[in-house]
Amino acid sequence: MHWKEAIIYQIYPRSFNDADGDGVGDLMGIIQKLDYLHDLGVDILWLSPIFQSPNADNGYDISDYQAIQPAFGKMDDFDELLEGVHRRGMKLILDLVVNHSSDEHSWFQQSRQSKENPYRDYYIWRAPKDGREPNNWLSFFSGPAWEYDDVTGEYYLHLFARKQPDLNWENPKLRQEVYRMMQFWLNRGVDGFRMDVIPFLSKDPAFPDYPTDRYGDLTLYANGPRIHEFLQEMNRDVLSRYDCVSIGEGFGVTADIANLYVGSGRNELDMIYHFDHAVPRDEINFVEPRAEFPLPELKAVFDRWDAAIDDIGWQNTYFGNHDNPRVVSRFGDTERYHCESATMLATVLLTLRGTPTIYQGDEIGMTNCLFNSIDEFDDVQVRNAYEALVASGRYPAEQFMAAANRIARDHARTPMQWFDSQNAGFTAAKVIPWLKVNPNYSTINVAAQQVAPDSVLNYHKNLIRWRKKTPAMVYGTYRDLLPDHPALYAFERHLNEARFLIIANFSAENTELAIPETLVWEIAMSNYPAPEIDNKTILRPFEARIYQY
Ligand code: GLC
């Protein structure tokens, strides 16, 4: 199967399934659920980082790229997992986090020792400027992006946490080191990589200050002068030599330049995913969160990206991942129309043009969780923002908590809800999981949904099976029919003789739509029972229908 035809499923290993009962998910836990994933119908599993890490950013700070994080298991477990995935006809891709490493990586330990150390240039060091940071860049996780290190009296750059020093891609030795590491995993049999903040690898070597009118605009870090050179080199030296897939996390990539990364003939990446519909989490959002996208704006994002990528490149589509709150809490109605809204959103995700990624738990409609105090959060981003905004006395805790309860990444990281038993079956009953379990597990869990024919889970299975036999969902063109409609998303997918109309009601109200009568319609998929003849033009709350004509 070509990767364009695949459906990806993202696993956040810490939260997926804990087999050894230490409160943290692990590789054996994933192995135990491979039949579940196969039965769901997904093709490619993407694992968030599984490597050795002190977990300042839950594995996105790697201290050894070729060792498995002990809490997740051993290399033997990994081999068994890979074999189990392949035996079921699925593929496995790993997270490639090479914009930065952990400060506990041996490269950095060496690098900080002296200016002459052979590893010095593996990282980005600069002398103080007028006694302070070399420029005014901010970190994603609050505070300046530079940290002073006593040992040599210089600053190192860290776009993320202090414990995530940025690697220096200007250094060819570092690049070769990364390529060797990629080959290590590819030779072991992995099927590709999701590439963390890939547009950040190249930085402007002059390290200019932010222009004051864009102060704090973190997208300025993206798309540096040598990024395409680096990716073409990586492609030539590594990716092109293997049968593998590459997916770029396209932070800071705008639609108009996306095909520089993924356009055919560019020899860079296979696909990229953008942030235009993600929840912004710059620090200020933790006290003044941006209002959720009204539907026309959301559609404009999808329209813009589809038009820009067109059939020249390819994109990876998603609603949820480990960096966003739960999609059904964003765009659905978790109280009155949980199942309807979760299945409506799935319908849209799986019918847009692009390779979709389903985030773990979205297939059962997992929701945001109520965090009652800052101590219940784990994420370095939310904790640092709290220090900067609340502990410093600038904003009241209540305001922060209200915002964090909307936008924090931990919403997506609460343990997977398998059963209606203590800890949702994620870990042994007596154990305290690393992050709180959403108390709604008693109603939202896999076991309950497996036996309910109309559940979110079973809808996903049916939809995935239907999509797989419908090439127009992969290769068909896309056209938004009602870009300005405030409640309905209606678009067409068209391939040769095959035409499909997807209509999704994003509101909790009945919404009328005059469907052209000149055409003979047949409902191919729907998340409600078939409408009465005379009610055909009314879309019920969060109803989604796929028509074929
Ligand atoms: C990416 C990851 C995110 C991580 C950051 C730093 O955005 O998806 O989880 O915190 O990069 O590695």
Boltz pocket constraint, residues with backbone or C-beta under 6 A from the ligand:
constraints:
  - pocket:
      binder: B
      contacts: [[A, 57], [A, 60], [A, 61], [A, 97], [A, 160], [A, 196], [A, 197], [A, 249], [A, 322], [A, 323]]
      max_distance: 6.0
